[in-house]
Amino acid sequence: MVSVLVVNDQSLQRLALRMLLAAEPDIDIAGEATNGADAVGMSAALRPDVVLLAGHPYGAEGIDTVRRVAGRQSLPHAPRVLVLTSTGHEEYAYAALRAGADGFLLEDAAPGELASAVRIVAAGDAVVTPALTRALIDAVREQRTARPGPGVSGLDTLTGRERDVLIAVACGWSNAEIAERLAIAPTTVKTHVSNILGKIGARARVQAVTFAYETGLVRPAA
């Protein structure tokens, strides 16, 4: 069972999200929050698997909420963060990903897509829509020259095989696809991914993707 904390400042939207997700047999609503401060406090108290941030203010306040919720790695059960965003705010994807968000979905996604995204994020994988992937690549292209140092040392700690796996992850391959293309066992892929996350200080695959672009291991297409 996946537990979810729903965060939305609009009561009707909160109710709709709650009803939609609660209708899924494997999803349980742990609680509701109306703002960032409540989301941080309730995520610590309720320890949900996923915190769904929807209809939340953009800019510094929203990024700070993501950072504070996702940054609770000292908890025995750290929550994952899924952001539901509207079209036109894709530019916040990069900052929120770096702050610790595990996935993004546009508000016009189908109900089934939202439920699926919750499950994927809860399992430790990433969800990023094609439009937001484009925004992420554009942001990295603009900012990669301004971040020379910290990531490079992290990249240097990776073995050759770990670099191969990280490149594959950044290209959007699943563990099964990586195993097939690199001719290794799926369990070995999982071990490599876990080692990569530990070495670069990332909490989920989506941050590893950001790292791969920032360090130049993977270069955005022109």
Summary of the structure (lengths in Angstrom):
residues: 222
radius of gyration: 17.2
end to end distance: 42.3
largest distance: 50.8
contacts: 703
relative contact order: 0.11
helix: 55%
strand: 13%
